[in-house]
């Protein structure tokens, strides 16, 4: 991306800014960590290829042990 646009110069509209996404991932991670803090580590399953970056950010935000697996559809 160059200046918020794709290199092909196709028009693109920013729907949710990066800071808002990061803030929501932190909130979600804290909520999930609270739900699973006293239990066995939860199993997080990501669908390859689109979920990898989101799942990595969520895992970092959870701050508890988790088990991670991926599936391809």
C-alpha positions in Angstrom: 0.0 0.0 0.0 1.2 3.5 -0.8 -0.4 6.4 1.1 -3.4 4.3 2.0 -4.0 3.2 -1.6 -3.2 -0.1 -3.3 -0.3 0.0 -5.7 -2.7 -0.6 -8.6 -4.3 2.9 -7.9 -7.7 1.3 -7.7 -10.0 3.5 -5.4 -10.2 2.1 -1.9 -12.2 3.4 1.1 -10.8 3.0 4.6 -13.6 1.5 6.6 -11.9 0.8 10.0 -8.5 2.4 10.9 -5.6 0.4 12.2 -5.8 1.8 15.7 -9.4 0.8 16.1 -8.7 -2.7 15.0 -5.8 -3.0 17.4 -7.9 -1.6 20.2 -10.7 -4.1 19.6 -8.3 -7.0 19.3 -6.8 -6.0 22.7 -10.3 -5.8 24.2 -11.3 -9.2 22.8 -8.1 -10.8 24.0 -8.6 -9.5 27.5 -12.2 -10.7 27.5 -11.2 -14.2 26.3 -8.3 -14.4 28.7 -10.7 -13.7 31.5 -13.1 -16.3 30.4 -10.5 -19.0 30.1 -8.0 -18.0 32.9 -8.9 -20.8 35.3 -9.4 -23.5 32.7 -7.3 -25.6 30.4 -5.7 -23.6 27.6 -8.3 -22.8 24.9 -7.8 -24.2 21.4 -7.9 -21.4 18.8 -8.5 -22.6 15.3 -7.6 -20.3 12.4 -8.7 -20.8 8.8 -5.7 -20.6 6.5 -4.7 -18.2 4.8 -6.8 -15.2 5.8 -6.8 -15.5 9.6 -3.1 -15.8 10.4 -2.3 -12.2 11.2 -5.5 -11.6 13.1 -5.0 -14.8 15.1 -1.4 -13.9 15.9 -2.5 -10.5 17.2 -5.3 -12.1 19.3 -2.9 -14.7 20.8 -0.5 -11.9 21.9 -3.4 -9.9 23.4 -4.8 -12.9 25.4 -1.7 -13.2 27.7 -2.6 -16.8 28.7 -1.4 -20.1 27.3 -3.4 -21.2 24.3 -3.3 -24.1 21.8 -3.3 -23.1 18.2 -4.3 -25.1 15.1 -5.0 -24.2 11.6 -7.3 -25.7 9.0 -7.5 -25.2 5.2 -10.8 -25.1 3.5 
